[in-house]
Amino acid sequence: MAKAAVSAKPDTVLVGAMDLELARAMRSLGTEATGSKNPQPKPYFISYAVSDSEGVSMNAQFGAITSSNASHRRTADVQVRLGSPEQDNTHGDHRASALTSMPLPLGDDREAIARSLWFATNRGYGRALDSYLKVKTEQQVRAKEEDASADFSVEKPATELLPAAPRVQLEKAAWEARIREISGVFKQFPDIFYNTVGLQASSETDYFVSSEGAKVATPSHVARLVVVGRTRAADGMDLFRVETFEADELGHLPPQKELMEKTLAMAKNLEALREAPVTEPFNGPAILSGRASAVFFHEVLGHRLEGQRQRGDEEGQTFTKLLNKPILPSFLSVADDPTVTTFHGTPLSGHYSFDDEGQPARKVDLIKDGVLETFLMSRLPIASFQTSNGHGRAEVGHMPTGRQGNLIVTSSKTVSDAELREMLKAEAKAQNKPYGLYFEDISSGFAVTTRRSPQAFSVVPLVVYRVYVDGRPDELVRGVSIVGTPQEALSRILATDDKQDVFNGICGAESGSIPVSAVAPAMLMSKIETQRQAQGTARPPIVPPPSDRMIAKGGH
């Protein structure tokens, strides 16, 4: 029902305009060499990163289409650096001063593209100059910095122009019928007051050229279908579930039968959650399913291993001083490998060939046998690592920073699901607890990494069960969130099961929202701390939803 057009060559008009305008800017900007009475510094680095993306999106609710759109965007991120790699206009809190973003013409009009790049570059130079003067002034009055690393690393420029991404071709009527059918499932459930089924398919080619000689074009394409349902318990607690299906193209999304079955199961679970008891705060043993474990590692560990969090007066630097020391049990290892496209047949959202600074993606072994070995590095150096490892990532309009791609957790201490469950019961019994908790699904959470706040995390479970030690059936509960501090939480892992699961999602941080994946096995923790979620005060809808019969009779 969907097919892609044949891949085209990279846009040579676009790349040519980028090349020529960048070279002209490097020659022309600044007056240091002209003998001017008020010389201005020449840039030591300029780069153009252009995102050329086409996409389609459509949404349905309760069996009807609410939106259906197509888009084509071409945006340039112009980066201008003044000074030297040791200290430039991005120093300290001024990192964003290097970046200027501007829409580019969509067609192959070389003159129009060049004029837009010229204007963005001149604006960017002005911002960079203003910031560079502030940096030099601030350095004269501030105390010595903890990490005096350079502001920009020296890297070998990459040159690889891959074929442009094929255009998205969508059979609109067929897909609208599919998402109408999926969203229509919720009409059977009067207590689910909100739902949406969203389909997005995009085809993007990213171009990067720099004054160092880098010249890269990389294609990407993704199809994603997201199903969301919301309800509200009688006591005012809001409850929601999300199912995300992702593939490298529309034709590889799951068949309709599977999508319908999973949507129906989600709706039934939401109805059950409305009647489930609210759990009390808990501090005891728990199992996180593979998907829940993946989210946990992404939030609790992954963000704290991003390179820029190891320098700066405001960062908490949870693991900065723990290099070559154990931070996980010895049976666990963690890598980030954006070069992997799939895991056991499941596409990974965090895959890319080159990062957003034109550096080749590469696998990074972060933790081996529990011991911390390195961090996720962009071209912002830190005291212990001076070069990039291909993890400088950003959403369009943001400065790249060290970010996760495909975070992959492996274990050498594995048992079956059944054995892990028995270990949970035994651990609860040993702690004189009537039950342990099983977290089946977790929504995204947040991790606090700044120094002025407690180094804590919080993640919101969506589906939680009490697993009783006396053999009673598992009991669905609601209203719980997981809280804690990372070093203690990570030290409580006792064992994992023998298979890994995948979480695909969109992660937001200072460099914007980017696609990420995490892969992890289910894990047993000796203690996990939970607290009650906010209760909410709004009542469920007072009037029941209209029935088909009422609508047919005009509301009577």
N, C-alpha and C positions, 0 to 999 in steps of 0.2 A: 504493500500500500504506500510505500515511500521509497524513493530511489535517489541516488546522488548523481549529479552531473559529473562528467569526466573531469579529473583534476587538470587545472590549467597551469601554465608557467607562472612563476612569480610576476607580480605587476612591475614590469621593467620601467614603465613611465614613472610610477611612484618612487621606486628605488632610485632611479636616475635623478629625479628632482631632489630627493633627500640627500643624495651624495653631493650634488653640485651646490646646494644651498648651505650644507654643513661646511664644505670647504671654503666657500665665500665668507661665511661667518667667522671662521677661525682666522682668516687673513685680515678681515676688516674691523672686527670689534676690538676696542681698546686702543690707546694712543701711546703706549710705553715707548714704542720705537720711532715716534714721529718728532720728538723734540718738543712736544707741547709743554707749555708752562704748567698745566694741570694734568699730568699724565694719568690715564686710567689703565688698570691692569688688563692684560689680554687674557682671555679664557685659556686655561690649560687643558680643559676637557669640555666637549659638547657631545651630546648624543640625541638622536631622534628615535623614539619608539612609537610606531604607528600601529594601532589596532584597527583592522578592517573586518567588520563582522556583519553578517546577515543572519536574521533569525525570524522564526515564527512563534507565536504564542497564542494559546486559546484557553479559555476557562469555562467551566460549567458548574452549575449549582442546582441541586434538586431536579436534575434531568433537563435543564435548559442552558443554552450557551449564554454566557454573560459578557464575553469579549472574545475577539478573534482578530489578531493583528499580525502584520509583517513589518520588519524594520531593516534598515541598512544604515550602519554608522561607521564613520572613519574618523578616528581621533588621534591626534599627535600629542605625545608627552615629550617636551623639549627640556633637556637637562643641561644647565650651564654651571660650570665650576670655575671659580676664580681663586688665585693664590697658588697653592701647591697641594699634592696629595697629603703632605704632612699636616697642613692646616688650611682649610678653605672656608668658603661661605656657608657650608653646611654644618659647621662645628657646633657641638652641644645642642641647644634647643632650636637651632636654625636649620635643621636638616631639610625641611620642606622648601627652603628658599631657592633651591636649585631647580625646582620643577615649575614649568608653565604648561598648561594643557589648552588645546584648541581644536575645534572641529575642523576637518579638512574636506575639500570638495570630494564628492563621491565618484566623479568621472575621471577619465585620464586626461585632464587638462593640465599639462605640465606647468604652464605659467600661473594658473590659479593656485595649484598646489605650492609652488615656490613662493608666491606672495604670502600665503597663509603661514608657511614655515618662517619666512623672513619676519613677519610681524610678531609671531610667537617668540622667536629667538631674541629680537630686540627687547620685547617686554621682559623676557627671562633674564637678559643681561642686566637690565635696570634693577630687577629684584635682587639678583645675585650681588651686584655692586653694593647696594644699600646694606645687605646682610653682611657682606665681607667687612665693611667699615665698622659695623657693630661688633663683629667677632674680634677684630683687632683691638677695639677699645676695651671690650670686656676682659680680654686676656691681661690687660695691664692692671686691673683692679681686683680680680678674683683670686681666691686661694688655689693652691696647686690641686690639680685633678687627680683622683684616684687612679684612673687609667689614662695615660698620656699617649695612647695609640694614635696613629694617623687617622685622617678622615676618609681616605679612599685607598683601596689596595691596588697594587700594580698587577695586572693580569694579561695573559696572552690573548689577543683578540681572535675571536672565532669567525670563520667565514663559511657559511653554508646556506644556500638559497634553495630550500625545499619547495616542491610544487605547492601552489596555492590550494587552499581548502576548497573542495567542491561545493557548489551552491546547494542549499537545502531545497529539495523538491518534495512537496507535501500534497497528498490527495485530501484536500481540505474537507470535502463533504464526508468522506469515510471516517476521518479522525474526529470530526465534530460529532458524528453519530456514536463513536466509541466512547467519548468522554461524557456525552449525554447519558448513555446507558449506565456508565459507572456511577456518576453522581446521582442518578435516579434511584440507586440502591437505598439512599438515605431517606427516601420518602416513606419507607416502611417503618421508620423509627421516629415516632412523634416527639421524643424527648431530645433528639439531636436538632438543635435550632440553627446550626450553621454548618455548612460543608462547602468545599470547593475541590474541584479536580482540575489541575493545571497541567498543560502540556507545553513544554518549551523545547525547541530544536534550534541549534545555532551552528553556524559554520564560520570560523574565524581564521584569518591569517595575520600573524604578528610580524612586523618588520622592525629591525633594529640596525641602525648604523651609528658609528661613533668616530670621533676624531682619532682614536687609536687604531682605526682600520677594521673594526668589527663590521660585518655585514651578514645579517642572519634573517631568514624568512622561515617561519614555522607555522604549519597549519594545525588546526584542531577542530573537532566537531563533536557535539554531544547532543543526546536526546534525553529528556528527563520528564517523568510524569509523577506529580505529587498529589496525594490524596490527603485531605485534612478534614477532620470532623471534630465538632465541639458540642459539649453538653454542660449541664449545670445540675449539681445535686440539690436536694431539697434544702440543705443547710447553707446554700450559697456558694459552695466550692466549684470553681470552673475546672473542667476536665477536657483534655483534648488528646487526640492521637494523630500521628502522621505516618504515612507510608510513602517511601520514595523509591521509584524504579528508574534506573539509569542504564544507558547503553551508549555505544559509540555512534549509533545512527538510529533513526526511527524504526527501521525494519527489524532491529534487534531487541526492541522492548518486548516484555513478556506477552504471550497471547492473551486475548480478551478473557478467556475462561479463567486463567490464573488471576488476572487483575480483578475480576468480579468476585472471585472466591476470597481474596485477601481483603477487599473492601467490605464484604459482608461480615467477615470475621472481625474486622476493626469496629464496625458499627455495633455488633453484638457485645464486644468487649466494653465499648463506651456505655452501653446500657447497663452492663453488669457493674461497672465502676460507680455508677450513680448510687447503687444500693450497697456498695461495699463499705465496711466500717472504716472510720478514720483511725489510722495507726498512731500510737503514742511514740514520743521520742525514744530512740533505741540506741544502744551501744553494745554490739555483740557481733557474732559471726554472720557472714553473708556470702552468697554467691552472686557474682555478676555474670550474666550470659555473655557470649562472645561479642555480640553487638554492643552491649552495655559496657563491657570491659574496654572495647575499642574507643568508645566515647570518653571513658574515664582516663585512659592513657593520653588521649589527645589533649584533654583539658588540664589534667593534673600534672603531667610530666612534659608533654611536647612543647607547650608554650614556654616553659621555663628553660628549655634547651635551645631557644632561639638566640642567635649570637648577640644581637643588640641589647638583650636583657642582662648581659654580663658586664656592661659598662654604663656609666652615667650615674650622677649623684642621686637620681630619683628611683633607680631600680633596686628591687629587693635582693637580687643576685642569690637566689636560693641555692644554686648548685655551682656558682662561679669558683669557689675555693675547694670544690670536691673533685676536681679532675684527678683521674687515676685512683679514685677511691670508690668503694662500693656504695651505691645508692639504691640498688634493688637486690632482692635475694639472688644468690649465685646461679640459680637455674633459669634466670630470665635474661634475654638479650633484646635490644631494640635497635632497629635500623630505620633510616628514611631513604626510600628508593623510588624517586619519581620516574625512573626509566622503565618501571614495570607497568604494563598496560592493563593486565587482568590478573585476578587471583582465583584460581580454580574455576575459570569461566566467567567470573563476575568482573565487569569493567571497574577500574579504579579512577575516581575523579581527579586524584592528585597527580596524574601522569602529565609530564611535559618533557620536551626534548631540549629546550634551552630556557633558562630562567629569564626574568624580565630585565636583567642587566647584560644579556647576550652571552652568558656563560653556559657551557654544556651542563645538562643535568647529570648528576652522578649519585651513586649509592653512598651513603654515609653511615658507618657503623658507630652509632652514638654510645651504646652501652653493650659491653661484651661480658657475659657471665656476671652480670650485676655491677660491673665497674664502668664508671663514666669515662669515655675516651675523647669526646669532642662535642662541638655544638653545631647548629645549623647556621652556616655563614653566608652572608651577602658580601658586598665589597666594602662593608664597614668593618675595619679590623677591630680586634680586641687584644688585650695584653697577651693572651696565650696563643692566638691564631691570627695571622696577618693576611691571609688570603681567603678568597671565596671558595666554597665547595658546591657551587651551583644551586643555592637555595635563596637567592635574592628574588623575591616575588612581590607583586603588587597588582591591585586592581587599577584600571585606567584612571589617571588623575591622582595617583598616590606615588610617593617615593618608595622604591623597593626596600624591604628589610628581610632578614633571615626568617623564613617561614617553613612550616611543615608542607610536605607533599604527600607521599604515601608512607605513613608511619606503620612499621610492621614489627609486632611483638612475637617473639618465639620463646618456647619453653622446653627445657630438658627434663622437667619433672611433671609428667602428665599421667592422668588416669581417665577412665571412662566417665561419661556423664553420671551414670548410676553410682559409681564409686565416689565421685565428687559430692554427690548428694548425701551419701552415707557419712562422709567425712564432715559435712556441714552439721548433720544431726549429732554426731559424736562431739564435735566442738561445742555446740550449744549445750549439750548435756554436761560437759565438763565445766562450763561456765555457769551452770545452774540457771540456764535460760529455758523457758518452755518452748521456744522456737528460734529458728534462724530466719533470715530473710533471703528471698530469691528475687533479684532484679532482672526482669525479662527484657525490658526496653527502657532506654534512657533518652531524654531529649538533650539538646546541647545545654551547656552550663556556662559558667564563667570562672576565670582564674584571675585572682588579684596578684599582680607581680610588682607593684610599686612599693617603695620603701616606706612611705608614709602610712600605709595601710597594713593590716595583718596579712601575712603570707598564707592566704586561705583559698579554698575553692568551694564551689557549690554546683552540684548538678541535679537536674530535676528528673527523677524516674517517672515513667509513664505507666508501667505495669509492674506491680510488686505483689509478691505472695509471702505469706507466713508459712514456713515449713516446720510442722510440729514434730517434736522428738518422740511423742507418744503414739505416732502413727495416724493421727487424725488427718483427713484430707487437707491439702494445701488450701489456704484461705486468701482470696484476693482482698487487698486493702488499698487505701488511697490516702493522699494528703501527706506524703513524705518527701523530703529532699535530703540528699547526701551532703554533708559538710565535713570539713576537716582541714588539716594542714598536710602539705604534700609529703614531707619526709617521713612523718609518722604513718600516714596511710599506705605509702608504698612499701614500708617495712613489714606490713601486716599480711602480705600475700603468702599463703601456705602452699598452694598447689594450683595447677590448671588442668583443664580437660585436654583431650587429645585432638581437638580440631579447632581451627580458627574461623572467625566470622568477620564480615566486612561492614564497616560503616562508611557511607559516602555522604558528604554534606558540603555546605558552604560555611567557611570560617571567617569571622570578622575580627580585625585587629587594626593597629594604626596604619598599616599599608593597605587597608581596604578589605573587601570581601572576595575571597578566592576559593576555588574548589579544592577540597582535600579528601583524603581517605585515611582510615585507620583499620588495621587488621590485627586481631588479637584472639586468643582463646578465652573461654570462660575461666574465671578464677575464683578461688575460695580465699576469703580474708578472715583472719581471726577476730578482728573487730572492725566495725564500720559504724560511724556515728550518723544518726539521722535526726532531723528536726521536723516539726510540723510546718507544712506550707501555709501561706496566708489563706485565711478562710474565705474571704469574700462576703459581701453583704447583700448583693443583688439577688432577688428571687428568680427562680426559673420562670419562663413565660407563663403568665396567668391564664391566658386563653389558649386552648389547644389549637394546633395547626389546622388549617382548613383541609377537609377531606375532598377527594375527587367528586363524591356525590354532592357535597355542598356547593362546590364550584360549578358543577353542571346545572344546579338549580338556582344559580345566581345568588348564592349565599344564604338561602333560606333552609 
